[in-house]
Amino acid sequence: MEGRRASRAERTPLFESVGESLKREIAGGRFASADVLPGERELSEMLDVSRTTLRRAIAGLIDEGVLVHRHGAGTFVRRNPPHVEQPLSRLTSFTEDMRLRGLTASSRVIERGSFLPTPEESMMLDISLSETVFRLARLRLADGVPMAIERATVPLRFLGGTEPVVESLYAALEGSGFRPVRALQRLRAVVIGAAEAALLEIAEGSPALHIHRVAFLGDGRRVEFTRSFYRSDTYDFVAELTLSASARARSEGAAR
Ligand code: 16G
């Protein structure tokens, strides 16, 4: 039976029509309650196909972004991400940004701990190579949907010298009296690599935004250096542009 089905799948792309039926089931809300797909055995019986065909169909839907595989947890129906408009002129934290939009922020920690800085970190934070920094790499989620990967580095002294247990990095910095008041940010369009794509649950090669942020205290000291990858399908970064004072005076003069 398995062999006969596999050879039929070679002649005609059976796995594609299985993929289409799965998509119809998903669109009809069949797996909506848990979002997680049933096991291979149950699904192959339900669709009356071999497990080999089912696996190819599922792999195709993962490539298309309809399904997402989470290691050790199973295969899930990909939920539509919330769409966020982010002004480029306000220095807010991810937690605050999401709360303002009625979304719940959460994080999955990728790496955290105290280290000696890399040459890049020491240069960007303007500190010596022997000063301890706290490094926190997180997957940031809004209502459970991955939005961004952020790798933040902060000199440990600005966190009171001890590694904080943080939900919000800016809240921790505020607590120790070192919340940044100004930041410089550079945005660049990139094509996302395999490791980041898997975390963000988007297809490898999708466009994303790579953001470098250096944040400063009121006295000019550098408190944070963060490199992030933001999904470009969920974020619109919006900037307000104003005319310089001299150009405004010229144009007002010409109008008189
Ligand atoms: C924002 C910042 C990031 C900062 C984080 C703190 C950008 C591109 N990045 O996501 O630099 O570390 O907020 O958020 O805006 P938290 O206080 O929720 O940890």
Residues whose N, C-alpha, C, O or C-beta is under 5 A from the ligand:
A	BS01	16G	T92 S93 F94 T95 A152 E167 S168 L169 Y170 A171 I211 R213 T226
